[in-house]
Amino acid sequence: AALGVDAARAGREIPFVGTDGSVRYGAPAIAAALRTCGAPWRQAGWLLERWPVRALAAPIYAVVAQFRHRLPGGTAACRLQP
């Protein structure tokens, strides 16, 4: 809460808090986090923020989030509640 993150939304989508205090969720959060890394991840984050990749990122993120408990390293705690 101190960072401006909505706890309920963070349970569904990963949050990213920028150095300016802005909060992004889901695919835009992944893009923003990647932009803080070195090459080639920074370029991947830049690409995720551009059309048409940006339009595809949200539905792909939703599918990955829905099944994240089945991904390598995922546990039952990662399962989204209906």
C-alpha positions, -999 to 999 in steps of 0.1 A, spaced: 0 0 0 29 24 8 40 21 -28 6 26 -43 1 -10 -53 -35 -23 -52 -32 -56 -33 -62 -72 -50 -50 -64 -85 -15 -75 -76 -30 -109 -68 -40 -111 -105 -13 -92 -123 23 -85 -114 29 -49 -104 59 -27 -113 66 5 -93 87 29 -113 113 53 -98 87 81 -103 62 62 -82 40 52 -111 25 17 -109 20 -6 -139 4 -40 -139 5 -71 -161 22 -70 -195 31 -33 -192 48 -41 -158 68 -68 -175 79 -44 -202 89 -18 -177 108 -43 -156 127 -55 -187 135 -19 -196 156 -17 -163 178 -46 -174 208 -47 -197 208 -58 -233 191 -77 -248 163 -76 -221 161 -38 -224 153 -41 -261 127 -68 -254 110 -44 -230 111 -17 -256 96 -41 -281 68 -51 -257 57 -15 -255 54 -11 -293 25 -18 -315 15 -45 -326 34 -65 -299 17 -44 -272 -17 -55 -285 -6 -92 -283 11 -89 -249 -21 -84 -228 -39 -116 -240 -7 -136 -238 0 -123 -203 -35 -133 -193 -30 -169 -205 4 -172 -188 -11 -157 -156 -40 -182 -156 -17 -212 -159 14 -199 -140 10 -226 -113 18 -251 -141 50 -234 -152 84 -246 -141 88 -234 -105 51 -228 -101 32 -240 -71 -4 -243 -60 2 -209 -42 6 -194 -77 -29 -205 -88 -53 -177 -95 -86 -180 -76 -118 -178 -97 
